Amino acid sequence: MGLRDLFRRKSAKPAVEQPALARREQREFAAVAEPGPVVEPKRTPPKKTRIPAVPQVQKSTRTETAPAETSPSASSLTWLPQGESFVVQGRTVTGGMVYVGSGAPSVDGSCLEPALVDADLPVNWQNPDWNGDTLGYWPSYDRIDARARAAYLGWLADGRSQAGANIGYVFIFFYGLERRLLVDIAQDKDHSDRDQVLAEIRRLIDIYGDNGSFGYYAENLLRFMEALDYADAETPPVPWDPEYRHWELPPAVGIGVGRFVAKGLPIPSAWALSYLRYHPNAYLRTPSSRCHAEFDELFRSRYEGKFGDGLKVRAPKKKIGFSYRPASGGIQGEVSVTLDSIPDIATIEGPINKLKDIAADCEDALDAYSRFLGRRPDEADSAAAAALLPDELLKSFGGSVFDAIRLWTRSALDGRSQAVVPLDEIVEYWSPGRTEKLAKRDAVSVAALLGKIGVGIEPDVRFGAATPKPGTSAVLFPLLQNSPVSPSSTYTAAMSLVHFTAVVAAADGDVSESERKHLARHIEEVLGLDSAETARLEAHLSFLTTAKLGMAGMKKRIDALSETERVSVGRFLVDVAAADGVVSPEEISVLTKLFVRLGLDEADVFRQVHNLGSGETGPVTVSDGGAETRWRVPDPDGAQTSTGPIALDPAKVQARLAETAHVTALLADIFSEDDSPSGGAQGASPSAADAPITPIHDAIGTMDQAHSALAIALGAEAEWSRVDAEELADSLGLPLLDGALDRINEEAMDECGEPLIEGDEPLVLNSYAIEEMLS
């Protein structure tokens, strides 16, 4: 019988489950019980039994055959406390916590007390019914077979702990515990037996709680007694118990929250969290349990941020109440209690819906962190994990690694706008002892962690840069408030401008401060980037100038451009070189090489520079106040005849720059992230110019570049027609789509336990797998 079914059967009595348990080893009861003195039960006059006024009983109808009535003058019922013994036919049963006597009626008077052990009834010690094959639907000691009595008494004497015992024997014992709590000592909450009986029920749940019937009744009895305890007692917020499986609030939570509502007070965050945790309609997701401490602190923080001292709830009319339907056949109806001073807010949806909204935000904020812990549970204290934490949790859960890298970066910057540092030193703080090359996801983690302490890094793969390599340098810079964590479309184009500037200006042997200022002004005025993106671009430019720049892999990209597009790009190159008002001979040399790569006439370099010239051949004052020199504007139809810089008309330069803003969209297709700098002598050799194109993105897991590129491209859309997917795969050198999809899904299963692509027509992309694989 399922737990939910039991909740719906309020007017029915439980059937004792009769599972086919393994037969217990047959043995004589004498092996577990020793003879001893007979305990004479105390004889008491007959009395009418009833449920105390509090709680109340709601009667229900039930049909069952009652035993023959026993003469009241012959009845007796005595409770044996824990640890006491009694004797049945010369054999001692230890442990106590049972009723002994004879002929005592049940609480409702409909039968003999089911839990009463009558020492005069026959017991078949030679053939105990360990499996309970002879037990009826509602077992009662006076009606069970003599063989069953032997097994029951053996179970009692053996400590009531045998895991394989028939659940009917457990129920007979439990009936006595019910009567003790609900009838005999119901009005005395301080009775010494009370805590002992409750502790015994919890012990029995640990052993027999997996049985649906017994677990349901035993746990509900504990909840009902808990409600009686908390009705008159102030309690602290209830900590979360992940093993709690009921479809109702724990009494302590309902009563505790209800008290604040009854008084018109706001619900404190700790109580709101308890209410959320235990509410049956909360439906919390994995992050709330996998990283429960982080979730709890984040929830309290955001709850207080939204409601201050707490959420105020208008008290509903319904008062909180609790009931329990005893398992014993001798106690009919429901035992119930209503707390007239405490409203039941579980009956209204508004409060829990507001808490669920906050919880959903917290779960979203912790989702990446939770998935990281799911994949790498042993790295909970790592910097990689800290990088995924919401900012509110860094102080509590960032760990010592986070504190160390924060102090180091603060020292490295020392109030400056930029700091060039060895990448290996950053990695050592991020993951002490790591020596292997960073994967893309590692580079994302480093950048995210630094972002948590208000520090940016270039290169940053989140903004289109290549994954940095060991032995290279990186540039740290302070992040402005609300700095983006992903590039805008204009920023992506602007990165290409920075790349071109670095390539051309590096021919001087250095990038001057004036060139950087001109570049920043161009970005702000022409491309419309804000100060945060401008600061990042300047840092990226500094990074590019720390090493030799390579231009490998451009040929095929350039060939894919139309002639008009290549002319536009060439003109843009000249505009960038002219951004500082002067074009040096070295820059002319680099521009000539780039024009050749673009398939353009190198003489156009001189013509375009000539068109930007001021027409003067006298002294030129450069923007940083350098020495004056006289230069001649080059002949547009001939080779360069001057060895000095060319003075340009600033107005013409700015006009040209404004006209070429749209060309930047072409640049990302030519200068991809594989055209990144490499340290020192590791720069690309000239022969690398015609090398095959390397896909922009790093390989995913163990897949090759082609399959990785296909996975990335497919992941950009929620679904694909099969025809379009086949064309895409073929363009990447994967003519057999099904085989390619199988390879990608195999990798996805290894990475995150789910396929990336589902269905056949259309192909549907799994958003969870996309985030797992491509993040």
matplotlib code that plots the C-alpha trace (Angstrom):
import matplotlib.pyplot as plt

x = [0.0, 1.5, 1.9, -0.5, -3.2, -3.0, -3.6, -6.8, -8.1, -9.0, -12.1, -10.5, -8.3, -5.0, -4.6, -1.5, 0.8, 1.7, 5.0, 6.7, 9.5, 12.4, 11.6, 13.5, 15.6, 13.4, 14.5, 13.0, 11.8, 13.8, 17.0, 16.0, 13.9, 14.8, 12.4, 11.8, 9.3, 5.8, 4.7, 1.2, -0.6, -2.3, -6.1, -8.1, -11.9, -13.5, -13.8, -15.2, -12.5, -12.6, -10.4, -9.5, -11.3, -8.2, -7.6, -11.2, -12.4, -14.3, -16.3, -16.1, -18.0, -16.3, -17.5, -15.6, -16.4, -15.8, -14.8, -17.2, -17.6, -15.6, -17.0, -15.9, -15.1, -12.4, -10.7, -7.3, -4.8, -1.3, 1.3, 4.9, 7.4, 10.5, 13.0, 10.5, 9.8, 6.8, 6.4, 4.2, 3.9, 7.2, 9.2, 10.4, 9.9, 12.1, 11.9, 8.6, 6.5, 3.5, 0.2, -0.4, -3.5, -6.7, -10.2, -9.6, -11.8, -10.4, -10.6, -13.8, -15.3, -15.8, -13.4, -10.7, -7.6, -5.6, -2.2, -3.0, -0.8, -2.8, -0.5, -3.3, -3.8, -2.1, 1.3, 2.8, 6.5, 7.4, 6.2, 6.4, 4.8, 7.8, 6.4, 3.0, 1.1, -1.7, -2.2, -5.5, -6.3, -6.2, -4.1, -5.0, -3.2, -6.3, -7.3, -4.1, -3.0, -1.0, 1.9, 1.7, 1.7, 5.0, 6.6, 5.3, 6.6, 9.9, 10.1, 9.5, 12.1, 14.7, 14.7, 12.0, 14.8, 14.6, 14.6, 12.8, 9.9, 6.4, 5.0, 1.8, 3.8, 5.2, 1.7, 0.4, 3.2, 2.5, -1.2, 0.0, 2.2, -0.7, -2.9, -0.3, 0.3, -3.3, -5.3, -3.4, -1.0, -2.5, -3.2, 0.2, 2.9, 5.5, 5.0, 8.2, 6.8, 6.1, 9.6, 10.5, 7.5, 8.3, 11.9, 10.8, 8.6, 11.5, 13.6, 11.0, 10.8, 14.5, 14.0, 10.6, 9.8, 10.3, 7.0, 4.5, 1.7, 3.8, 5.9, 2.7, 1.1, 4.3, 5.5, 2.0, 1.7, 5.0, 3.8, 0.6, 2.4, 4.8, 1.8, 0.6, 4.1, 4.4, 0.9, 2.0, 5.7, 7.9, 10.2, 13.2, 13.0, 13.0, 16.2, 15.8, 15.6, 16.3, 14.7, 11.3, 8.8, 5.3, 2.8, 2.0, 4.0, 5.6, 3.5, 6.4, 6.7, 3.0, 2.6, 5.8, 5.0, 1.3, 2.2, 3.9, 0.8, -1.6, 0.3, 0.5, 4.3, 6.5, 7.8, 11.6, 13.8, 14.8, 11.1, 10.3, 13.1, 11.6, 8.2, 9.6, 11.7, 8.8, 5.9, 4.5, 4.0, 7.5, 8.9, 12.5, 15.1, 18.5, 20.6, 18.5, 19.6, 23.0, 24.3, 21.8, 23.9, 24.6, 21.0, 19.8, 22.1, 21.3, 17.6, 17.8, 19.9, 17.5, 14.4, 15.6, 16.7, 13.1, 11.0, 13.3, 12.2, 10.0, 6.9, 3.6, 0.6, -3.0, -4.3, -6.7, -9.9, -9.0, -7.2, -4.4, -5.4, -4.0, -5.4, -4.4, -6.3, -4.9, -3.9, -5.3, -8.6, -9.5, -9.5, -12.1, -12.2, -9.7, -8.0, -7.9, -7.0, -7.5, -5.4, -8.0, -5.4, -3.1, -4.2, -3.3, -1.5, -0.9, -4.4, -3.6, -1.3, 0.1, 2.8, 4.3, 4.2, 6.2, 8.8, 8.9, 9.7, 12.7, 13.7, 13.7, 16.0, 18.4, 18.3, 19.1, 22.0, 23.3, 22.7, 26.2, 27.8, 25.5, 26.3, 30.0, 29.6, 27.7, 30.6, 33.4, 32.2, 35.8, 36.4, 33.9, 36.6, 38.4, 38.7, 36.9, 33.9, 34.1, 34.1, 30.5, 29.1, 26.7, 28.5, 26.5, 28.1, 31.7, 32.5, 31.0, 31.8, 34.7, 37.3, 41.0, 42.0, 39.6, 41.0, 44.5, 43.9, 42.0, 45.0, 47.4, 45.5, 45.1, 48.8, 49.6, 47.4, 48.4, 46.0, 47.1, 44.8, 46.6, 49.1, 50.9, 51.5, 52.6, 49.7, 51.3, 51.2, 47.5, 46.9, 48.9, 46.6, 43.5, 44.5, 47.7, 50.0, 48.3, 50.8, 48.7, 47.4, 44.1, 41.0, 38.5, 36.2, 39.2, 39.9, 36.3, 36.6, 39.7, 38.0, 34.8, 36.7, 38.7, 35.4, 34.1, 36.7, 36.2, 39.2, 39.2, 41.7, 42.8, 42.8, 39.2, 37.7, 34.2, 34.9, 36.2, 39.9, 41.8, 42.5, 45.8, 48.8, 51.3, 54.3, 52.4, 51.4, 48.0, 46.8, 44.8, 42.6, 39.9, 36.4, 34.0, 30.7, 28.2, 30.8, 29.3, 30.4, 29.8, 30.5, 28.1, 28.0, 29.8, 32.4, 33.1, 33.8, 35.8, 38.1, 39.1, 39.9, 42.2, 43.8, 44.5, 45.8, 48.2, 49.4, 50.0, 51.2, 53.6, 55.6, 56.9, 58.3, 55.8, 52.2, 52.3, 50.0, 48.6, 47.7, 45.8, 43.9, 43.0, 41.8, 39.7, 38.2, 37.4, 35.7, 33.6, 32.6, 32.3, 31.3, 29.4, 30.9, 30.7, 33.6, 33.6, 34.0, 36.6, 38.6, 38.6, 39.6, 42.6, 43.6, 43.3, 45.5, 48.1, 47.9, 48.4, 51.5, 53.2, 54.2, 54.7, 51.5, 50.8, 48.6, 48.2, 45.0, 43.8, 44.0, 40.8, 38.8, 40.1, 39.3, 35.7, 35.3, 34.0, 36.3, 34.3, 34.6, 38.3, 38.7, 36.7, 38.9, 42.0, 40.8, 39.9, 43.5, 44.8, 42.3, 43.5, 47.1, 46.2, 44.3, 47.2, 47.6, 50.9, 51.7, 55.3, 57.4, 57.2, 53.4, 53.5, 55.5, 53.0, 50.1, 51.7, 52.0, 48.4, 47.2, 49.1, 47.3, 44.0, 44.8, 44.8, 47.3, 50.0, 50.2, 46.7, 48.4, 50.3, 47.3, 45.0, 47.6, 48.2, 44.5, 44.5, 47.6, 47.5, 49.5, 52.2, 55.8, 57.0, 57.5, 55.0, 54.1, 53.1, 50.4, 52.8, 55.0, 57.9, 60.6, 59.7, 60.8, 60.0, 58.6, 57.4, 54.0, 54.7, 54.1, 50.8, 52.1, 55.4, 57.3, 57.8, 60.6, 60.6, 62.0, 60.0, 56.5, 53.7, 51.7, 47.9, 44.9, 43.1, 39.7, 40.1, 41.2, 38.2, 35.8, 37.3, 37.1, 33.4, 32.7, 34.3, 32.5, 30.4, 33.5, 34.3, 31.7, 34.0, 37.0, 36.0, 35.8, 39.4, 41.2, 39.8, 41.1, 43.7, 45.5, 46.5, 49.9, 52.4, 55.2, 58.6, 60.1, 57.0, 55.4, 54.0, 56.5, 55.9, 55.1, 52.1, 50.2, 48.8, 48.1, 44.7, 42.1, 41.8, 38.2, 37.5, 36.4, 38.4, 37.7, 35.0, 36.1, 37.7, 36.0, 38.0, 37.6, 35.0, 32.6, 33.2, 32.4, 29.2, 28.1, 28.7, 26.8, 23.9, 23.7, 23.0, 19.4, 16.7, 15.9, 17.1, 15.5, 17.4, 18.2, 19.8, 21.8, 23.1, 24.3, 26.0, 27.7, 28.9, 30.3, 32.5, 33.7, 31.3, 29.2, 27.5, 25.2, 23.9, 27.5, 28.4, 25.4, 26.1, 29.7, 28.4, 25.8, 28.3, 30.5, 27.4, 26.6, 30.1, 30.1, 26.6, 24.7, 22.2, 22.3, 22.8, 20.6, 17.2, 14.6, 15.0, 12.9, 13.3, 16.5, 15.8, 18.7, 18.8, 19.3, 20.8, 23.4, 24.2, 25.0, 27.0, 29.1, 29.6, 30.1]
y = [0.0, 3.3, 6.3, 8.5, 5.7, 5.6, 9.3, 8.9, 6.0, 8.0, 6.0, 2.6, 0.5, -0.7, -4.2, -5.9, -6.6, -10.2, -10.2, -13.4, -13.0, -15.4, -18.0, -17.2, -20.0, -22.3, -22.5, -23.0, -20.0, -21.2, -20.1, -16.5, -16.5, -17.8, -18.9, -16.4, -15.3, -14.7, -11.0, -10.9, -8.2, -5.7, -6.3, -3.2, -2.7, -2.4, 1.2, 2.9, 3.8, 7.0, 9.3, 12.3, 15.6, 16.9, 15.5, 14.7, 11.7, 11.7, 8.5, 6.4, 3.3, -0.1, -3.6, -6.4, -9.4, -8.8, -11.6, -12.9, -10.4, -11.0, -10.5, -7.1, -8.6, -10.8, -8.0, -6.5, -4.3, -3.3, -1.3, -2.6, 0.2, -0.1, -2.7, -4.7, -8.4, -10.7, -14.5, -16.5, -20.2, -20.3, -18.2, -14.7, -12.0, -8.9, -5.4, -4.1, -1.4, -3.8, -4.2, -7.5, -8.8, -10.4, -9.6, -5.8, -4.1, -1.9, 1.9, 2.0, -1.0, -2.9, -5.8, -6.9, -4.7, -5.9, -5.3, -7.0, -10.0, -12.6, -15.0, -17.6, -18.0, -21.0, -20.6, -23.1, -22.8, -25.9, -24.4, -20.6, -19.0, -16.7, -15.8, -14.8, -17.1, -17.5, -13.8, -12.2, -8.9, -6.9, -9.0, -9.0, -11.0, -12.7, -13.9, -14.9, -18.6, -20.1, -20.5, -16.8, -15.9, -17.9, -16.0, -12.6, -13.3, -14.4, -11.2, -9.2, -11.2, -10.9, -7.1, -6.2, -5.7, -8.6, -7.0, -10.0, -10.1, -10.2, -6.7, -8.0, -8.6, -5.1, -3.7, -5.7, -4.1, -0.7, -0.8, -0.8, 2.3, 4.1, 3.4, 4.5, 7.9, 8.7, 7.4, 6.6, 9.5, 11.8, 14.6, 14.3, 15.7, 15.3, 11.7, 9.7, 7.1, 9.6, 10.2, 6.5, 5.5, 8.2, 7.1, 3.4, 4.4, 6.2, 3.1, 0.9, 3.3, 2.9, -0.9, -1.4, 2.1, 0.7, -1.0, 1.4, 0.7, 0.7, 3.7, 5.7, 5.1, 5.4, 8.6, 10.2, 9.3, 11.1, 14.1, 14.2, 14.1, 16.7, 19.0, 18.6, 19.5, 22.6, 23.9, 25.5, 25.9, 28.5, 26.7, 27.7, 27.4, 23.7, 22.7, 20.9, 17.1, 15.7, 12.4, 14.1, 12.5, 13.7, 15.5, 17.9, 20.5, 19.3, 20.6, 22.6, 24.5, 25.2, 26.3, 28.3, 30.3, 30.6, 32.3, 35.2, 35.5, 35.4, 38.4, 40.4, 40.1, 39.6, 36.1, 36.0, 34.6, 31.5, 30.6, 31.4, 29.0, 26.3, 26.9, 26.7, 23.6, 21.6, 22.9, 20.0, 22.4, 24.0, 21.6, 22.6, 21.6, 19.9, 23.0, 23.3, 19.8, 19.3, 22.6, 23.1, 25.3, 27.7, 27.7, 28.4, 31.3, 32.7, 32.4, 34.2, 36.9, 37.5, 37.1, 39.8, 42.0, 41.8, 41.8, 43.4, 42.1, 39.5, 38.8, 39.9, 37.6, 38.3, 35.6, 33.2, 32.2, 28.5, 27.5, 25.0, 21.5, 18.0, 14.5, 10.9, 7.8, 5.0, 1.7, -0.2, -2.0, -1.0, 2.8, 3.9, 7.2, 10.0, 11.6, 15.4, 18.7, 22.3, 25.3, 28.1, 30.8, 29.9, 30.3, 27.7, 29.6, 26.4, 26.8, 29.9, 30.0, 33.6, 33.1, 30.0, 31.4, 34.4, 32.2, 29.9, 32.9, 33.7, 30.1, 29.8, 32.8, 31.2, 27.9, 29.6, 31.5, 28.2, 26.0, 26.2, 25.7, 22.8, 21.1, 21.6, 19.8, 17.1, 16.4, 17.1, 16.6, 16.6, 20.1, 22.0, 24.1, 24.9, 28.3, 26.8, 26.2, 29.6, 31.2, 29.8, 31.1, 34.1, 37.2, 37.0, 33.7, 34.5, 35.6, 32.4, 29.8, 31.3, 29.4, 30.1, 29.8, 32.7, 34.8, 34.2, 35.2, 38.3, 39.5, 38.7, 40.5, 43.5, 43.6, 43.1, 46.0, 48.3, 51.0, 51.0, 50.7, 47.6, 45.0, 42.5, 39.3, 35.8, 33.5, 30.7, 32.7, 33.3, 29.6, 28.7, 30.8, 29.5, 25.8, 25.3, 22.7, 22.6, 22.2, 21.1, 23.4, 25.2, 24.0, 26.5, 25.8, 26.4, 29.7, 30.7, 29.7, 31.8, 34.8, 34.3, 34.0, 37.2, 38.9, 38.0, 40.3, 43.1, 42.2, 41.6, 39.6, 39.6, 37.3, 36.4, 33.5, 34.7, 37.8, 35.9, 35.5, 32.3, 30.0, 31.3, 29.0, 28.3, 30.6, 33.6, 36.8, 38.2, 41.7, 42.4, 45.5, 46.8, 46.1, 48.9, 48.4, 46.3, 45.3, 42.8, 39.1, 38.5, 40.6, 42.8, 42.6, 45.9, 44.8, 41.6, 43.9, 46.3, 43.4, 43.0, 46.7, 46.3, 43.3, 45.3, 48.2, 45.9, 44.4, 47.7, 49.7, 47.0, 47.7, 50.8, 48.5, 49.9, 51.1, 54.7, 56.2, 58.6, 55.6, 54.0, 57.3, 57.7, 54.1, 54.5, 57.7, 55.9, 53.1, 55.5, 57.9, 55.6, 52.2, 53.5, 51.3, 52.2, 52.8, 49.3, 47.8, 50.4, 49.5, 45.9, 46.6, 48.7, 45.8, 43.4, 45.7, 45.7, 41.9, 41.7, 43.9, 41.7, 39.1, 38.6, 38.6, 35.8, 36.0, 32.3, 30.9, 34.0, 32.9, 30.9, 33.5, 36.2, 34.2, 33.9, 37.7, 39.5, 41.9, 44.8, 43.5, 43.1, 46.7, 47.9, 46.0, 47.3, 50.9, 50.2, 49.1, 52.4, 54.3, 52.4, 53.1, 56.8, 57.0, 58.9, 61.4, 59.9, 56.9, 55.7, 53.9, 50.7, 51.0, 51.4, 48.2, 46.2, 47.7, 46.7, 43.1, 43.0, 44.4, 41.6, 39.1, 40.7, 40.3, 44.1, 46.2, 47.3, 50.6, 51.4, 51.8, 54.8, 56.3, 56.0, 57.5, 60.3, 61.0, 61.4, 63.6, 67.3, 68.3, 69.7, 68.8, 70.9, 70.0, 67.6, 67.8, 64.4, 64.0, 63.3, 66.4, 64.6, 66.2, 68.0, 66.6, 67.5, 64.8, 64.5, 63.0, 59.8, 59.6, 57.7, 56.1, 55.1, 53.3, 54.9, 57.4, 58.6, 57.0, 59.1, 59.3, 60.9, 63.8, 63.4, 65.7, 64.9, 65.9, 63.5, 60.7, 61.1, 61.2, 58.0, 56.3, 57.2, 55.8, 52.5, 51.5, 49.0, 47.2, 45.9, 43.2, 41.6, 41.6, 38.8, 36.5, 37.2, 37.6, 34.8, 33.8, 31.4, 34.6, 35.3, 36.2, 33.6, 34.3, 35.3, 32.9, 30.9, 33.2, 31.8, 31.2, 32.8, 29.4, 29.2, 31.7, 29.0, 26.5, 24.9, 26.9, 26.0, 26.3, 29.2, 27.1, 24.7, 21.0, 19.6, 16.7, 14.0, 15.0, 16.3, 19.9, 19.0, 17.2, 20.0, 22.6, 20.8, 20.5, 24.2, 25.2, 22.9, 24.2, 27.7, 26.8, 24.9, 22.6, 21.9, 20.4, 17.3, 18.8, 21.9, 19.7, 17.5, 20.5, 21.9, 18.7, 18.3, 21.8, 20.7, 17.6, 15.2, 13.8, 11.1, 13.0, 10.1, 8.9, 12.5, 12.8, 9.5, 10.6, 13.9, 12.2, 9.7, 12.6, 14.3, 11.2, 11.1, 14.8, 15.3, 12.0, 13.2, 13.3, 16.6, 15.9, 14.1, 13.2, 12.6, 15.2, 17.8, 17.4, 18.8, 20.2, 19.4, 22.8, 21.3, 19.3, 22.4, 24.4, 21.5, 20.8, 24.2, 26.2]
z = [0.0, -1.0, 1.3, -0.7, -0.7, 3.1, 3.3, 1.3, 3.5, 6.6, 7.4, 6.9, 9.2, 8.0, 6.8, 8.3, 5.5, 5.0, 3.0, 2.1, 4.5, 4.8, 7.5, 10.7, 12.1, 14.1, 17.7, 21.1, 23.0, 25.9, 24.1, 24.5, 27.7, 31.1, 33.8, 36.6, 39.2, 38.0, 38.1, 39.4, 37.6, 39.8, 39.9, 39.3, 39.3, 35.9, 34.5, 31.5, 29.1, 27.0, 25.0, 27.0, 26.3, 24.5, 22.0, 20.7, 18.9, 15.6, 15.4, 12.2, 11.3, 11.1, 10.9, 12.6, 14.7, 18.4, 20.7, 23.3, 26.1, 29.2, 32.6, 33.9, 37.3, 35.8, 33.8, 34.6, 32.7, 33.9, 32.1, 32.6, 32.2, 30.1, 31.4, 33.5, 32.9, 33.0, 32.9, 30.6, 31.5, 33.3, 30.7, 31.3, 28.8, 29.3, 28.1, 29.4, 27.6, 27.3, 28.9, 30.9, 32.4, 31.3, 30.0, 29.8, 27.2, 24.5, 24.7, 22.6, 24.4, 21.1, 21.9, 24.3, 24.3, 21.3, 22.9, 26.2, 26.9, 28.8, 30.6, 30.8, 27.1, 25.4, 23.8, 21.4, 22.3, 20.2, 16.9, 16.8, 13.7, 12.9, 9.4, 10.8, 8.5, 11.0, 11.7, 10.8, 9.2, 12.5, 14.9, 18.6, 21.2, 22.5, 19.0, 17.4, 17.1, 20.0, 17.5, 16.7, 20.4, 20.8, 17.9, 19.3, 22.8, 21.3, 19.3, 22.5, 24.5, 21.7, 22.0, 19.4, 16.8, 14.3, 10.9, 9.4, 11.9, 10.5, 10.7, 12.4, 15.6, 15.4, 15.2, 18.2, 20.3, 18.6, 19.6, 23.3, 22.6, 21.0, 24.0, 26.5, 24.7, 23.6, 26.6, 29.8, 30.0, 27.4, 30.0, 31.5, 29.2, 31.9, 32.5, 32.5, 30.2, 27.5, 26.3, 26.6, 24.4, 21.8, 21.7, 21.2, 18.3, 16.6, 17.2, 15.6, 12.6, 12.1, 11.9, 10.3, 8.8, 5.3, 5.7, 4.2, 6.7, 9.9, 8.7, 8.0, 11.4, 13.5, 11.9, 12.0, 15.7, 16.3, 14.3, 16.3, 19.6, 18.4, 17.6, 21.2, 22.5, 20.3, 21.0, 24.2, 23.7, 21.8, 19.4, 17.2, 13.4, 12.3, 10.6, 7.3, 7.4, 3.9, 5.0, 5.7, 3.3, 4.5, 2.4, 5.2, 7.1, 10.3, 13.2, 14.6, 11.3, 10.9, 14.5, 14.6, 11.4, 12.4, 15.7, 13.8, 11.5, 14.5, 16.1, 12.9, 12.9, 9.8, 9.3, 10.0, 7.2, 9.2, 9.7, 6.1, 5.0, 7.2, 5.8, 2.2, 2.9, 4.3, 2.3, 0.1, -2.9, -2.8, -5.4, -4.9, -7.5, -7.2, -6.2, -3.0, -1.8, -3.4, -2.0, 0.8, 3.0, 0.2, -0.8, 2.7, 3.2, -0.3, 0.3, 3.7, 2.1, -0.8, 1.3, 3.7, 0.7, -0.6, 2.6, 5.2, 8.6, 6.9, 4.9, 6.5, 5.9, 6.6, 8.8, 7.2, 9.0, 9.2, 12.4, 12.5, 13.5, 13.7, 13.8, 14.1, 13.2, 15.4, 14.0, 16.9, 16.4, 19.9, 19.3, 16.7, 14.8, 14.6, 17.6, 16.8, 18.3, 17.0, 18.1, 18.1, 18.5, 15.5, 11.9, 9.3, 6.5, 4.6, 3.4, 1.3, -1.7, -1.6, 1.0, -0.5, -4.0, -3.0, -1.3, -4.3, -6.5, -4.3, -4.2, -8.0, -8.3, -5.8, -7.6, -10.9, -9.3, -7.9, -10.9, -12.4, -8.9, -8.2, -11.5, -10.9, -7.5, -9.2, -11.5, -9.1, -5.5, -4.2, -5.4, -3.4, -1.7, -5.0, -6.6, -9.7, -7.5, -5.8, -9.3, -9.8, -6.4, -6.3, -5.0, -1.7, -0.8, -1.4, 2.1, 3.7, 1.0, -1.0, 0.9, 1.5, -2.1, -2.9, -0.2, -1.4, -5.0, -3.9, -1.8, -4.6, -7.4, -5.1, -4.6, -8.3, -9.3, -6.4, -7.6, -11.2, -14.2, -15.6, -14.5, -16.7, -14.8, -15.7, -16.6, -14.7, -11.5, -11.8, -12.5, -9.4, -7.2, -9.0, -8.7, -6.6, -8.1, -11.5, -14.4, -17.4, -20.1, -19.4, -21.2, -22.3, -19.3, -17.0, -18.6, -18.1, -14.4, -13.9, -15.5, -13.5, -10.3, -10.9, -11.8, -8.3, -6.8, -9.3, -11.5, -15.2, -17.2, -20.8, -22.6, -21.6, -23.6, -22.7, -24.9, -27.9, -27.0, -27.4, -24.5, -23.0, -23.0, -20.3, -20.3, -21.6, -19.9, -19.0, -18.2, -15.1, -14.8, -12.4, -13.5, -13.5, -11.7, -13.6, -16.2, -18.7, -18.6, -22.3, -25.4, -27.3, -31.1, -31.4, -28.9, -31.0, -34.0, -31.9, -30.8, -34.4, -34.5, -31.5, -33.2, -36.4, -34.3, -32.5, -35.7, -37.4, -34.5, -33.3, -36.4, -34.5, -31.9, -29.3, -29.0, -27.8, -25.3, -27.9, -30.2, -27.3, -26.6, -30.2, -30.3, -27.2, -28.6, -31.9, -30.0, -27.9, -30.7, -33.7, -32.3, -29.3, -26.6, -23.0, -20.6, -19.2, -22.7, -23.6, -20.5, -21.5, -25.1, -23.9, -21.6, -24.5, -26.6, -23.8, -23.8, -27.6, -27.4, -24.8, -27.4, -31.1, -33.2, -35.6, -38.7, -39.4, -40.8, -42.6, -46.3, -46.5, -44.6, -46.9, -50.0, -48.8, -48.9, -52.0, -53.8, -52.5, -49.0, -49.3, -50.6, -47.6, -45.2, -46.8, -46.5, -42.9, -42.3, -43.5, -41.3, -38.2, -39.0, -39.4, -36.1, -34.4, -37.3, -38.5, -40.7, -40.1, -42.7, -40.6, -40.6, -44.4, -44.6, -42.5, -44.5, -47.7, -46.5, -45.3, -48.7, -50.4, -48.2, -49.0, -52.7, -53.2, -55.1, -52.6, -54.4, -53.1, -49.7, -50.8, -52.7, -49.7, -47.3, -49.9, -49.9, -46.1, -46.2, -45.2, -48.3, -46.1, -46.4, -43.5, -39.9, -38.3, -34.7, -33.4, -30.8, -27.9, -28.5, -30.2, -32.3, -35.5, -38.9, -42.5, -44.7, -48.3, -49.1, -51.1, -54.8, -55.2, -58.5, -57.3, -54.5, -51.2, -51.4, -47.9, -44.8, -42.3, -41.0, -43.1, -41.7, -42.2, -42.1, -38.8, -40.3, -43.2, -40.8, -38.5, -41.5, -42.9, -39.5, -39.2, -42.6, -41.9, -38.8, -40.7, -42.0, -38.5, -38.9, -41.5, -39.3, -36.9, -39.9, -40.8, -37.5, -35.4, -32.0, -33.5, -34.6, -31.0, -29.7, -28.5, -26.2, -27.5, -30.0, -30.1, -32.6, -35.9, -38.6, -42.1, -43.5, -41.2, -43.4, -45.6, -42.8, -42.6, -40.7, -37.1, -35.8, -33.6, -30.6, -28.6, -29.0, -26.7, -24.5, -26.5, -29.8, -32.8, -34.1, -36.7, -34.3, -31.8, -34.3, -35.3, -31.7, -31.2, -34.3, -33.6, -30.0, -31.3, -32.2, -30.3, -33.2, -36.8, -39.8, -40.9, -44.3, -42.7, -40.2, -43.0, -45.0, -41.9, -41.1, -44.7, -44.7, -41.8, -43.5, -41.9, -44.7, -42.6, -40.2, -38.2, -37.4, -36.4, -34.1, -32.5, -31.7, -30.2, -28.1, -26.9, -25.7, -24.2, -22.2, -20.8, -20.0, -18.5, -18.6, -21.3, -25.1, -26.8, -29.9, -29.6, -32.3, -36.0, -37.7, -36.5, -34.4, -31.0, -28.9, -25.1, -23.4, -20.3, -22.3, -24.3, -21.2, -19.7, -22.8, -24.2, -21.0]

ax = plt.figure().add_subplot(projection="3d")
ax.plot(x, y, z, "-o")
ax.set_aspect("equal")
plt.show()
